[in-house]
Amino acid sequence: APPVALPAQRPAPEPAAAKPVRRRPRTAKKKVTLPAARQRTLAENDAWRSARLFPAASLKSDRERETRSTSVLLAAMAQVPEFGRRLTAAFGAPAGRMETFTEVTLPHGETPRRPDGIIRVERAGKLWTALVETKTNGNPLRADQVQSYVDIAARRGYEAVITLSNDVALEGRPLVEVKMDRRRKHKVALWHLSWAEVAHQAQLLIRHEGVGNAAHAWLLQELLHYLQHDNSGCQGFQNMGPSWVQVRNGIDAETLCPGDARAVDVIESWERLVRQVCLRIGGELGRKAMPVQRGKRGADPAARRAALADRLCEDGRLTAELRVDGSPGVLALTADLRTGKLRTSVEVPVPEGGYPLSSAKRLLRMLAEAPADLHVETLVEEGNGPRSTLERLRPEPADLLPRNGERIMGFRLSLFKGMGTTRGSAASGFIRSVDEAVDHFHAQVVAHLPVPDSRPARRPVPA
């Protein structure tokens, strides 16, 4: 049979080039924040109370406050990852799965100890553990109690002991003195956290920076409401200390001498109050607020406070400066214990090359909504410039111009307010009056001032 001719095989087609896969740009997940304005309530009248996740009205004893506050805080830290990470990152904790515990009994010789809480973070199979000791309602931390927790943590290989109270930690001034056994191979870090800082971080997340979902934002809102409740005992620094009345009376009678240890105690309390004011303002505005420290870099904090205490004995004034991001200048705060007045002020620069009268009119236009009793002082190169109240200057802006034609360097805006006398945070207390003075000045004056442009001038493009 003749051979059968097979059809010619066609060459296999070359594989088509794979089309490039277009990848969508990777974007961050949208964060959720709560609206600043409250929604209209459905209650019939103001007597109806909203149901709260963490009720505080029934708290009666300090033990109840400490137990409830610790459990509420640690539960929120474990359930809201952004919040838990924000609080523990400063203590050296890794980013990982967090779990929290309360009322855990740990062996310690013949008397087992029970810390208020335990925080554990797992990452890559390793555990980071911290013991938590909590105080509320202004109760001080006990050195012997904290020392026992440090010893337990060292024996069990835990990394940290965290103390939590209304006190604000100061640089170079530990709240409790503990002894670290240097012979132990495992080292334990001792950290402190104030309730004011906890509220500050919660407010930043739910009002400005955002969290993962709406449920987490609502949970932090409930936590913040609980911390700010009067019965929770977590309102922050609330007492100027036992030396406050003695120092105030000594300044009034001119019997307080430099070197008095009571004046140093008042300076430390004043510094704690200023730091807490910065935390509160920063949380409300969503900006960084820090106290300004005048002095040589690296100076001993104890020596600096001693010098401030001697100055307090001489002129009877407590002074502080606050720098808030986005503000036109440094906010100065002065408490005059002799006159019983609080002064809040800020200096506003004038633009280069402007006419003096135009600068004065421009300033008064910016202060259209400011209080009539605001004091406006013209800053000149030497000596003192004109000064008057806003009420008198509005019809006559030219009264701000120096009579001798000196160059205007800027303007100082000041408000004066009566100072509370008691050492606590009641309506008539010193702490409440400082909070109200700073809030009023910032809302009525500083918020209406433009922020000077700090960007460098653009260089001309060469032809």
C-alpha positions in Angstrom: 0.0 0.0 0.0 1.3 3.4 -0.8 2.3 5.4 2.2 -0.3 7.7 3.7 0.9 11.3 3.6 0.5 12.9 7.0 -0.6 16.6 7.1 2.2 18.9 7.8 2.3 19.9 11.5 2.0 23.6 12.1 4.4 25.1 14.4 3.0 25.7 17.9 2.0 29.3 18.3 4.1 31.3 20.7 2.5 32.0 24.0 1.0 35.5 24.1 2.8 37.8 26.4 1.0 38.1 29.8 -0.7 41.3 30.3 0.7 43.3 33.2 -1.6 43.3 36.2 -2.4 46.8 37.2 -2.2 47.0 40.9 -4.3 49.5 42.7 -2.5 52.0 44.9 -2.3 50.8 48.4 -4.2 53.1 50.7 -4.5 53.2 54.4 -7.8 52.2 56.0 -10.0 55.1 56.8 -9.9 56.0 60.5 -13.1 56.7 62.4 -13.5 59.7 64.7 -16.5 60.9 66.6 -18.2 64.2 65.6 -17.4 67.2 67.8 -21.0 68.3 68.0 -23.4 66.1 70.0 -26.5 64.7 68.3 -29.9 65.9 69.4 -31.0 63.9 72.4 -34.3 61.9 72.4 -34.8 62.4 76.1 -37.9 64.2 77.2 -36.0 66.4 79.7 -32.6 66.8 81.3 -33.5 64.5 84.2 -33.2 61.5 81.9 -29.7 60.0 82.2 -28.1 58.2 79.3 -27.2 54.5 79.8 -23.4 54.2 80.2 -21.2 51.2 79.6 -19.1 52.1 82.6 -21.3 53.6 85.3 -19.5 55.5 88.0 -22.4 57.0 90.1 -22.5 54.0 92.5 -18.8 54.1 93.4 -18.4 54.8 97.2 -15.0 53.6 98.4 -11.4 54.0 97.2 -11.1 50.3 96.8 -14.1 50.2 94.5 -12.7 53.1 92.5 -9.3 51.4 92.0 -10.8 48.0 91.1 -13.3 49.5 88.6 -10.9 51.9 87.0 -8.2 49.3 86.5 -10.6 46.8 84.9 -12.2 49.5 82.7 -8.8 50.8 81.4 -7.2 47.4 80.8 -10.3 46.1 79.0 -10.3 49.1 76.7 -6.5 48.7 76.0 -7.0 45.0 75.0 -10.1 45.7 72.8 -8.9 48.9 71.0 -5.4 48.0 69.5 -4.6 51.6 68.7 -5.2 52.7 72.3 -3.4 49.8 73.9 -0.4 50.3 71.7 -0.3 54.0 72.3 -0.1 53.6 76.1 2.4 50.7 76.1 4.8 51.7 73.3 6.5 54.3 75.6 7.3 51.5 78.1 9.2 49.4 75.6 6.4 46.9 74.9 6.4 45.3 71.4 3.5 45.6 68.9 1.5 42.4 69.2 -1.5 40.6 70.6 -2.4 42.1 73.9 -4.3 40.5 76.8 -5.0 42.0 80.2 -5.9 40.6 83.6 -7.0 41.9 87.0 -6.8 40.7 90.6 -4.1 38.0 89.9 -2.5 36.5 93.0 1.3 36.0 92.8 3.5 34.2 95.4 5.8 36.5 97.4 7.2 34.7 100.5 4.7 34.0 103.2 2.3 36.8 102.0 1.2 36.5 98.4 0.7 39.7 96.5 -2.1 40.7 94.3 -1.3 43.6 91.8 -4.2 45.6 90.4 -3.6 44.4 86.9 -1.3 42.5 84.5 -0.6 43.4 80.8 0.8 40.7 78.5 1.8 41.3 74.9 2.8 38.4 72.5 4.9 38.8 69.5 6.8 36.2 67.5 6.3 33.6 70.3 7.8 35.9 73.0 5.9 37.5 75.9 6.3 41.0 77.4 4.7 41.3 80.8 4.0 44.3 83.1 2.5 44.5 86.6 0.1 47.4 87.2 -0.4 49.2 90.5 -3.3 51.7 90.5 -4.3 54.6 92.7 -7.3 56.9 92.4 -8.8 59.9 94.2 -5.4 61.5 94.9 -4.2 58.6 97.0 -0.3 58.4 97.0 1.6 55.4 95.8 3.2 53.3 98.6 6.9 52.6 98.2 6.8 49.2 100.0 3.9 48.0 97.7 5.7 49.0 94.5 9.0 47.5 95.8 7.3 44.1 96.3 5.9 44.2 92.7 9.4 45.0 91.4 10.9 42.1 93.3 8.1 39.7 92.0 8.6 40.9 88.4 12.4 40.3 88.7 12.0 36.8 90.0 9.4 35.8 87.4 11.2 37.4 84.4 8.6 40.1 83.8 9.8 43.3 82.0 8.1 46.2 83.8 6.1 47.6 86.7 3.7 50.4 85.8 2.2 52.7 88.4 -0.9 54.6 87.6 -2.3 57.5 89.7 -3.4 61.2 89.5 0.1 62.4 90.1 2.1 63.7 87.1 5.7 62.5 86.9 8.4 65.2 86.9 11.8 65.1 85.3 14.4 63.9 87.9 11.8 63.4 90.6 10.6 59.8 91.0 7.2 59.4 92.6 8.3 56.4 94.7 11.8 55.3 95.7 12.6 51.6 95.0 15.7 49.6 95.2 16.9 47.6 92.1 18.9 44.5 92.9 21.9 44.9 90.5 22.9 41.3 91.1 19.9 40.0 89.3 20.4 39.1 85.6 16.9 40.2 84.7 16.2 43.9 84.9 12.8 45.4 85.6 11.8 48.9 84.4 9.6 51.1 86.6 7.3 53.4 84.7 4.6 55.9 85.7 1.4 56.8 83.9 -1.0 59.5 85.0 -4.8 59.4 84.5 -4.5 62.7 82.7 -2.3 61.2 80.1 -4.7 58.3 79.7 -7.5 60.7 79.0 -5.3 62.7 76.7 -4.5 59.7 74.5 -8.1 58.6 74.4 -9.2 62.1 73.3 -6.6 62.3 70.6 -7.7 59.1 69.1 -11.5 59.6 69.1 -11.5 63.3 68.2 -8.5 63.8 65.9 -6.5 60.8 64.8 -9.1 58.1 64.6 -9.4 54.4 65.4 -10.2 51.3 63.3 -14.0 51.3 63.6 -17.0 53.1 65.1 -17.4 50.5 67.9 -13.8 51.2 69.1 -14.5 55.0 69.0 -17.6 54.6 71.0 -15.8 52.4 73.5 -13.1 55.0 74.0 -15.8 57.7 74.4 -17.4 55.7 77.2 -14.0 55.3 78.8 -13.3 59.1 78.6 -16.7 59.8 80.1 -16.0 57.4 83.0 -12.5 59.0 83.7 -14.0 62.5 83.8 -16.8 61.5 86.2 -16.4 63.0 89.7 -16.9 59.6 91.3 -14.3 57.8 89.3 -11.4 59.5 91.1 -9.4 59.7 87.9 -9.6 63.4 87.1 -5.9 63.9 87.3 -3.8 66.2 89.5 -6.2 67.8 92.1 -4.2 69.1 95.0 -1.5 71.6 95.4 -0.1 69.8 98.5 0.0 70.6 102.2 2.6 73.4 101.8 0.3 75.5 99.6 -1.6 77.4 102.3 1.6 77.9 104.4 3.5 79.3 101.5 0.6 81.5 100.4 0.2 82.9 103.9 4.0 83.4 104.2 4.1 85.4 101.0 1.2 87.5 102.1 2.9 88.2 105.5 6.3 88.6 103.8 7.8 86.0 106.2 8.8 83.4 103.6 12.6 83.3 103.1 14.6 81.8 100.2 15.7 78.3 100.9 12.4 77.2 102.4 11.6 73.6 101.5 7.9 74.3 101.4 8.4 76.7 98.5 10.1 73.8 96.6 7.1 71.6 97.2 4.8 74.3 95.7 7.1 74.7 92.7 6.8 70.9 92.1 3.0 71.0 92.4 2.9 74.0 90.0 5.0 72.1 87.5 2.7 69.1 87.7 -0.4 71.4 87.2 1.2 73.0 84.1 2.0 69.6 82.6 -1.5 68.5 83.1 -2.9 71.7 81.5 -0.7 70.9 78.5 -2.1 67.4 78.3 -5.7 68.6 78.5 -5.3 71.4 75.9 -3.4 69.1 73.5 -6.1 66.5 73.7 -8.9 69.0 73.0 -7.1 70.7 70.1 -5.4 67.7 68.7 -2.0 69.4 68.8 1.2 69.0 70.7 1.3 71.2 73.8 4.5 71.3 76.0 5.7 73.5 78.8 8.7 75.7 77.9 11.7 75.2 80.2 13.9 78.2 80.4 17.5 77.5 81.4 20.7 75.8 80.4 20.4 72.5 78.6 21.4 69.6 80.8 20.9 71.6 84.0 19.9 69.7 87.2 16.1 69.7 87.6 16.4 69.9 91.4 18.7 73.0 91.1 16.3 74.6 88.7 13.3 74.1 91.0 15.3 75.4 93.9 16.1 78.6 92.0 12.4 79.0 91.0 11.4 78.5 94.7 13.8 81.3 95.8 12.3 83.6 93.2 8.8 82.7 94.5 9.8 83.7 98.0 11.1 87.1 96.7 8.4 88.2 94.2 5.5 85.9 95.2 4.8 84.8 91.6 4.5 81.4 89.9 5.3 81.6 86.2 5.0 79.2 83.3 5.1 79.2 79.5 3.2 76.9 77.2 3.9 76.2 73.6 1.0 74.9 71.5 1.6 73.8 67.9 -0.3 76.0 65.5 -0.5 79.0 68.0 1.0 82.4 67.1 3.3 82.5 70.1 4.1 81.2 73.6 1.3 81.4 76.0 2.6 82.9 79.3 0.9 82.2 82.6 1.5 84.1 85.9 -0.1 83.5 89.3 0.6 86.4 91.6 0.0 85.2 95.1 0.3 88.7 96.6 -2.5 90.2 94.5 -4.5 87.0 94.0 -4.6 87.5 90.2 -3.9 85.1 87.3 -2.5 86.6 84.1 -2.5 84.9 80.7 -0.7 86.6 77.9 0.7 86.1 74.4 3.0 88.2 72.3 2.0 88.9 68.6 4.7 90.0 66.2 4.1 92.7 63.5 4.9 92.1 59.8 8.1 93.6 58.5 7.8 96.8 56.5 4.2 97.6 57.6 2.9 101.0 58.7 2.5 101.3 62.5 -1.1 102.5 62.3 -2.0 99.7 59.8 -0.5 97.1 62.2 -2.6 98.5 65.1 -5.8 98.5 63.0 -5.2 95.0 61.7 -4.7 93.7 65.3 -7.9 95.3 66.5 -9.8 93.7 63.6 -8.5 90.3 64.5 -9.7 90.9 68.1 -13.2 91.9 67.1 -14.7 89.0 69.2 -12.2 89.3 72.1 -13.3 90.4 75.6 -13.4 94.2 76.1 -11.2 94.0 79.2 -8.3 92.5 77.2 -5.1 94.5 77.9 -3.1 95.4 74.8 0.5 96.6 75.2 2.8 97.9 72.5 6.3 96.3 72.5 9.1 98.7 71.6 12.9 98.2 71.4 13.6 100.0 74.7 11.4 100.8 77.6 7.6 100.4 77.7 5.1 101.2 75.0 1.5 102.4 75.3 -1.0 100.1 77.0 -4.7 100.2 77.4 -7.8 98.0 77.3 -9.4 96.8 74.1 -12.6 98.7 75.0 -10.8 102.0 74.9 -8.6 101.2 71.9 -11.3 100.1 69.5 -12.5 103.7 68.7 -8.9 105.0 68.8 -6.3 102.6 67.3 -3.7 105.4 67.2 -3.4 105.2 71.0 -1.2 102.1 70.4 1.5 104.1 68.6 4.5 105.2 70.6 4.7 109.0 71.1 8.4 109.3 70.2 8.1 107.3 67.0 9.9 104.2 68.2 9.8 101.1 66.1 7.0 98.7 67.1 8.3 95.2 67.7 4.9 93.6 68.5 2.0 93.6 70.8 1.4 91.8 74.1 -2.2 90.7 74.8 -3.1 89.9 78.4 -6.2 88.9 80.4 -6.5 89.0 84.2 -8.7 86.8 86.3 -9.2 86.2 90.0 -7.2 83.3 91.5 -8.7 80.5 93.6 -7.4 80.3 97.1 -7.9 76.7 98.2 -5.4 74.0 97.3 -7.9 71.6 95.7 -9.9 71.5 92.5 -13.2 72.7 93.8 -15.0 75.7 92.3 -13.1 78.0 94.5 -9.8 76.1 94.2 -6.6 77.3 92.6 -6.4 74.4 90.1 -9.9 75.1 88.8 -9.1 78.8 88.3 -5.9 78.0 86.4 -7.8 75.6 84.0 -10.6 78.2 83.4 -8.1 81.1 82.8 -6.1 79.1 80.2 -9.3 77.8 78.5 -10.9 81.3 78.3 -7.8 83.0 77.0 -7.1 80.4 74.3 -10.7 80.3 73.1 -11.4 84.1 73.2 -8.0 85.4 72.2 -5.4 83.0 70.9 -7.8 81.1 68.6 -8.5 84.2 66.6 -4.9 85.1 65.9 -3.2 84.1 62.6 -0.3 81.7 62.8 2.9 83.3 61.4 4.3 81.6 58.3 7.5 79.8 59.4 8.3 78.4 56.0 11.5 79.7 54.4 11.2 82.3 51.6 11.3 80.9 48.1 14.5 81.5 46.2 14.1 83.3 42.9 14.5 81.0 39.9 17.6 82.0 37.9 17.0 83.1 34.3 
